[in-house]
C-alpha cells in the first residue's frame, strides 16, 4: 500500500538523522524540513499513481484472461402480443424489424422475426428497443402502437418486466462483479459456482435472440431425512414471472451436467454426490400505495414517472432472499428529481428476507360419497395445513361432514399458497371426535379419504415452520397520490 506524505517524511528524517549529525533542525518551516516535505509529497503522489496503475493492470489482465470486458448500454427486450380483429378480411404479415412504440413517446421497439397473424388470432413475439439504458424499461400495457398502423391490428406488452432489462453502460464496480462471477464459473462444487452456472441458462429463438433467461439465482442447502433425497434447492428467477418448464429443465441440466445433441459432455456445477433441485423462485407480490409531495415548482404529474422509475429500479435490484425495506424504498424515491417527501401508505411494514407460507384460512369443502371405505357412519371433522420442504403452516378452521355406512369423504381441490408445495390433511381419530390426526397428503388436487388416521398419527401443527428461503419480492399494483403536506 502506498505510503502517506507524513510516513515518507518521518522515514526520511530518521534516515538523515542516522547518516549525519550535522543536520539537526527538522522543525516545520526550516529549510531542511521544507525540502523533506516537498520530496515526501511528490513521492507519495508517485507511489499512489504507481499503485493505481498496477491495480488497473491486474484487473485488465484478469478481464482479458477471462474474456470479460465492459458491457455497453443495452435496450430492453419485451414479449409483445399482437392481436388481429376477427372482422379482418385477410391475414397480416409483419416483417422482422416492424417497429412499435408508446403513444406520444420517442422510444421504439423492433420485432426480431417475421410473423403472420390470422383474423381473430394472437401472436407473441419479442421486440428489442432501438434505444439503450434503463429508460427503455416501461410499464405494462404501454407499448400499444405500431409506428405504421395496420387496420384491425393491436399490440401490447402484457408485463412490466422485460425479457431482457434495459441497462446503462457497465460501471467499474459492475465489471468487477462480473469478473467475480466469471471466476466462480471456472470452479465447481460450492454455492458460488452453482449460482454462477444457473445464471448462464437461457432459451433462444430461431434467430438466436434470448426469449427467456435466468437473471437471479440462490442456492439454499437442505438437510435430507433419508438417503438419495434432495439436499439443496437452487431457486431461479427469470425477471418476468413464472418460469417455463423448458428453462427450468435446461438449468437443471447445467447444474447436474449433461451431454448435448452433438455428443459433447458439459461438466455440471454441483459437487459430486449432492442432489440439487432447481426451483422457480416463489414470488411475493407487493402492492404499493404512495403519497408523494413534489418540490416547489413541480407537480405530481411531472414527478410521477421519476417515482415509478425509482420504484421499478428498487424491485429490479432485489435479489432472491432479500428483505423488502420501507426505509430503503423511501430513500430511493426521495432521490428522484422533484420529490420533496414520500409516505408509503401500503404496505405498512417492511417484509422479511425469509417469510413463511401464509396459514390457510378457507374451510375445506367436504362431501359424502359412495365408495370402498373403512370409515364408520357418523360426523367427522377435517382440517388441512400447507407444507413445503422446510415445514408446515398452522391448520385451517375445520370443516365437518356426516357420512353413512359405506361412504367416504371427498375433499375439494385447494389452491396452493405462495411457497407451498403440498397439503396435509387431519381427520377425526374416530366418528364424532374433535381430536384430529394426520391422515393424508396431496399437491392440492381433490382427494377421497377412506380410512381413519393411523394409531399415534401426528396432530395438527402448533406453529408455522414453513419458511420460504427462496422468496423474491416483486411489484404488483402501484398507486401514487398527491401528499397534502
MONORBEL-V306105 format. One record per residue. N is the residue number from 0. RES is the residue in one letter. PSI is psi in whole degrees, 0 to 359 (* if undefined). D_LAST is the distance of its C-alpha to the last C-alpha in Angstrom with 1 decimal. Layout:
BEGIN
{{N;RES;PSI;D_LAST} {N;RES;PSI;D_LAST}}
END
This chain:
BEGIN
{{0;X;138;51.5} {1;X;141;51.7} {2;X;155;52.4} {3;X;166;50.3} {4;X;318;51.7} {5;X;318;52.2} {6;X;316;54.1} {7;X;317;56.4} {8;X;318;57.1} {9;X;317;58.0} {10;X;320;60.3} {11;X;317;62.0} {12;X;319;62.6} {13;X;319;64.1} {14;X;315;66.4} {15;X;318;67.6} {16;X;327;68.3} {17;X;322;70.4} {18;X;332;72.3} {19;X;150;73.3} {20;X;4;73.6} {21;X;337;73.7} {22;X;118;70.0} {23;X;343;68.3} {24;X;98;65.5} {25;X;19;62.3} {26;X;148;60.0} {27;X;130;56.9} {28;X;342;58.0} {29;X;162;61.6} {30;X;313;63.2} {31;X;315;63.7} {32;X;323;60.2} {33;X;317;58.7} {34;X;318;60.9} {35;X;315;59.9} {36;X;320;56.2} {37;X;314;56.4} {38;X;317;58.4} {39;X;319;56.0} {40;X;314;52.9} {41;X;321;54.6} {42;X;320;55.9} {43;X;318;52.6} {44;X;317;51.0} {45;X;317;54.0} {46;X;318;53.7} {47;X;317;50.1} {48;X;319;50.8} {49;X;317;53.8} {50;X;317;51.8} {51;X;321;49.0} {52;X;321;51.7} {53;X;316;53.5} {54;X;315;50.3} {55;X;322;49.5} {56;X;319;53.2} {57;X;316;53.1} {58;X;314;50.0} {59;X;322;51.5} {60;X;319;54.7} {61;X;318;52.9} {62;X;314;51.1} {63;X;319;54.4} {64;X;320;56.3} {65;X;3;53.9} {66;X;29;53.2} {67;X;131;49.6} {68;X;155;48.0} {69;X;129;44.5} {70;X;136;43.2} {71;X;174;41.8} {72;X;144;38.8} {73;X;156;39.4} {74;X;157;38.0} {75;X;155;37.0} {76;X;121;39.5} {77;X;149;38.5} {78;X;115;40.7} {79;X;147;40.8} {80;X;116;42.1} {81;X;133;44.2} {82;X;132;45.3} {83;X;130;48.1} {84;X;143;48.4} {85;X;346;51.4} {86;X;357;52.5} {87;X;145;53.1} {88;X;348;56.8} {89;X;167;57.1} {90;X;160;55.6} {91;X;130;53.3} {92;X;125;53.8} {93;X;122;51.0} {94;X;153;52.4} {95;X;133;51.0} {96;X;355;48.5} {97;X;132;47.2} {98;X;141;43.7} {99;X;163;40.5} {100;X;177;37.0} {101;X;132;33.5} {102;X;131;33.3} {103;X;16;32.3} {104;X;174;32.1} {105;X;344;34.4} {106;X;145;35.1} {107;X;147;38.4} {108;X;144;40.1} {109;X;132;43.9} {110;X;151;45.8} {111;X;358;48.3} {112;X;161;51.2} {113;X;132;53.0} {114;X;151;52.3} {115;X;132;53.8} {116;X;125;52.0} {117;X;157;54.1} {118;X;133;53.1} {119;X;6;50.9} {120;X;164;50.3} {121;X;153;47.5} {122;X;137;47.8} {123;X;135;45.6} {124;X;146;45.8} {125;X;150;43.9} {126;X;138;42.6} {127;X;136;41.8} {128;X;140;39.2} {129;X;346;40.9} {130;X;173;38.0} {131;X;166;37.0} {132;X;174;34.1} {133;X;343;31.1} {134;X;345;29.9} {135;X;359;32.6} {136;X;117;31.0} {137;X;163;29.5} {138;X;163;28.1} {139;X;150;30.7} {140;X;34;32.3} {141;X;334;31.2} {142;X;90;34.8} {143;X;14;36.2} {144;X;132;38.3} {145;X;138;41.8} {146;X;320;42.3} {147;X;101;45.5} {148;X;148;45.0} {149;X;126;47.6} {150;X;129;48.2} {151;X;0;47.2} {152;X;128;45.8} {153;X;161;42.2} {154;X;149;40.5} {155;X;158;37.4} {156;X;112;36.2} {157;X;341;35.6} {158;X;147;33.8} {159;X;348;30.9} {160;X;116;33.1} {161;X;160;35.8} {162;X;317;39.3} {163;X;127;38.9} {164;X;140;35.6} {165;X;140;35.2} {166;X;156;34.9} {167;X;171;34.8} {168;X;144;37.9} {169;X;131;38.8} {170;X;170;37.8} {171;X;318;40.3} {172;X;323;38.7} {173;X;323;38.7} {174;X;320;42.3} {175;X;323;43.2} {176;X;321;41.7} {177;X;323;43.9} {178;X;317;46.9} {179;X;319;46.3} {180;X;320;46.2} {181;X;321;49.4} {182;X;319;51.1} {183;X;329;50.1} {184;X;343;51.7} {185;X;334;55.0} {186;X;176;55.6} {187;X;158;55.8} {188;X;325;55.3} {189;X;177;52.1} {190;X;329;48.6} {191;X;318;47.5} {192;X;318;50.4} {193;X;314;49.7} {194;X;320;46.1} {195;X;322;47.1} {196;X;318;49.8} {197;X;324;47.5} {198;X;352;45.3} {199;X;353;48.3} {200;X;129;48.6} {201;X;157;47.9} {202;X;142;49.4} {203;X;151;50.6} {204;X;184;51.5} {205;X;337;54.8} {206;X;2;53.7} {207;X;10;52.6} {208;X;137;48.8} {209;X;132;46.7} {210;X;338;45.6} {211;X;141;44.3} {212;X;157;44.0} {213;X;123;43.0} {214;X;344;39.9} {215;X;144;39.3} {216;X;147;41.8} {217;X;125;42.0} {218;X;134;45.3} {219;X;119;45.2} {220;X;153;48.4} {221;X;136;49.8} {222;X;111;52.7} {223;X;155;55.2} {224;X;355;57.2} {225;X;165;60.3} {226;X;151;62.2} {227;X;29;61.2} {228;X;152;57.7} {229;X;132;54.5} {230;X;18;53.5} {231;X;153;50.3} {232;X;139;47.7} {233;X;102;46.4} {234;X;131;43.0} {235;X;152;42.3} {236;X;137;39.5} {237;X;4;39.9} {238;X;357;36.2} {239;X;311;36.3} {240;X;222;37.1} {241;X;131;40.3} {242;X;143;43.1} {243;X;152;46.4} {244;X;329;49.5} {245;X;317;51.2} {246;X;323;48.7} {247;X;315;48.8} {248;X;319;52.6} {249;X;318;52.7} {250;X;320;50.4} {251;X;318;52.6} {252;X;318;55.7} {253;X;319;54.2} {254;X;317;53.5} {255;X;330;56.9} {256;X;144;58.9} {257;X;168;60.8} {258;X;124;63.5} {259;X;180;62.5} {260;X;344;64.4} {261;X;5;66.4} {262;X;9;67.6} {263;X;129;65.5} {264;X;134;64.3} {265;X;120;60.8} {266;X;136;60.2} {267;X;170;57.4} {268;X;346;54.7} {269;X;163;55.0} {270;X;148;57.4} {271;X;134;60.9} {272;X;342;61.1} {273;X;150;57.4} {274;X;106;56.3} {275;X;137;52.8} {276;X;125;51.2} {277;X;130;48.6} {278;X;138;45.8} {279;X;120;42.9} {280;X;127;39.8} {281;X;135;38.1} {282;X;130;34.6} {283;X;111;31.7} {284;X;130;29.2} {285;X;115;25.5} {286;X;127;23.3} {287;X;140;19.8} {288;X;121;16.6} {289;X;145;13.4} {290;X;115;9.8} {291;X;133;9.2} {292;X;111;6.8} {293;X;154;9.6} {294;X;164;10.8} {295;X;132;11.8} {296;X;352;14.7} {297;X;158;14.0} {298;X;167;13.3} {299;X;321;13.0} {300;X;330;16.7} {301;X;338;17.6} {302;X;351;16.0} {303;X;317;16.9} {304;X;320;20.4} {305;X;319;19.5} {306;X;316;17.5} {307;X;318;20.5} {308;X;318;22.9} {309;X;319;21.3} {310;X;313;21.3} {311;X;321;24.9} {312;X;323;26.0} {313;X;311;24.8} {314;X;325;26.9} {315;X;326;29.7} {316;X;347;30.0} {317;X;131;30.3} {318;X;167;34.0} {319;X;132;36.0} {320;X;2;35.5} {321;X;149;32.1} {322;X;157;29.4} {323;X;117;26.0} {324;X;121;23.4} {325;X;322;19.7} {326;X;312;19.4} {327;X;321;21.4} {328;X;317;19.7} {329;X;317;16.3} {330;X;319;18.1} {331;X;319;19.7} {332;X;319;16.5} {333;X;338;14.9} {334;X;353;18.3} {335;X;140;17.9} {336;X;133;17.9} {337;X;0;14.8} {338;X;121;12.3} {339;X;322;9.8} {340;X;159;8.7} {341;X;143;9.8} {342;X;124;10.3} {343;X;109;13.9} {344;X;325;14.5} {345;X;131;18.2} {346;X;166;20.3} {347;X;345;19.2} {348;X;160;21.7} {349;X;163;23.5} {350;X;141;26.9} {351;X;158;30.2} {352;X;322;32.5} {353;X;91;35.4} {354;X;179;34.3} {355;X;152;36.8} {356;X;134;38.1} {357;X;139;36.4} {358;X;138;38.8} {359;X;147;40.3} {360;X;346;39.4} {361;X;127;41.6} {362;X;134;45.0} {363;X;144;47.8} {364;X;116;49.8} {365;X;146;53.4} {366;X;152;56.6} {367;X;132;60.3} {368;X;152;62.5} {369;X;147;66.2} {370;X;173;67.4} {371;X;122;69.2} {372;X;152;67.6} {373;X;7;68.4} {374;X;137;66.1} {375;X;160;67.6} {376;X;153;66.6} {377;X;188;63.9} {378;X;133;60.1} {379;X;148;58.1} {380;X;139;54.6} {381;X;139;52.7} {382;X;169;49.4} {383;X;158;48.2} {384;X;154;46.0} {385;X;154;44.7} {386;X;162;46.3} {387;X;178;46.1} {388;X;346;48.1} {389;X;352;46.0} {390;X;199;46.2} {391;X;156;45.5} {392;X;176;42.7} {393;X;160;43.1} {394;X;161;45.1} {395;X;171;44.0} {396;X;142;44.7} {397;X;155;48.4} {398;X;160;50.0} {399;X;153;53.6} {400;X;143;56.5} {401;X;134;60.1} {402;X;158;62.9} {403;X;173;66.6} {404;X;134;69.4} {405;X;6;69.4} {406;X;151;65.8} {407;X;177;63.0} {408;X;121;59.2} {409;X;134;57.2} {410;X;124;53.6} {411;X;164;51.3} {412;X;149;49.5} {413;X;121;46.2} {414;X;141;43.6} {415;X;141;42.9} {416;X;162;39.4} {417;X;127;37.9} {418;X;349;40.0} {419;X;146;42.8} {420;X;351;46.3} {421;X;181;48.2} {422;X;136;48.7} {423;X;136;50.8} {424;X;142;52.3} {425;X;125;53.4} {426;X;155;56.1} {427;X;138;57.9} {428;X;347;60.7} {429;X;163;63.0} {430;X;131;62.9} {431;X;349;61.0} {432;X;144;59.5} {433;X;2;55.8} {434;X;126;56.3} {435;X;147;55.2} {436;X;156;56.5} {437;X;135;55.8} {438;X;330;57.8} {439;X;167;56.6} {440;X;158;54.1} {441;X;174;52.9} {442;X;16;50.5} {443;X;347;48.9} {444;X;163;51.7} {445;X;142;53.5} {446;X;163;56.3} {447;X;135;59.1} {448;X;124;59.9} {449;X;2;63.6} {450;X;164;64.1} {451;X;163;62.9} {452;X;149;61.1} {453;X;159;63.6} {454;X;130;64.8} {455;X;13;62.3} {456;X;147;59.5} {457;X;148;56.1} {458;X;167;53.7} {459;X;147;50.2} {460;X;144;47.8} {461;X;351;46.3} {462;X;161;43.3} {463;X;116;41.5} {464;X;9;43.0} {465;X;79;42.3} {466;X;158;40.2} {467;X;79;39.0} {468;X;339;39.4} {469;X;25;39.3} {470;X;146;36.0} {471;X;134;33.6} {472;X;130;30.0} {473;X;157;29.2} {474;X;131;26.3} {475;X;245;26.6} {476;X;151;24.1} {477;X;114;20.7} {478;X;121;18.0} {479;X;123;14.9} {480;X;169;12.2} {481;X;125;9.1} {482;X;146;5.7} {483;X;331;3.8} {484;X;*;0.0}}
END
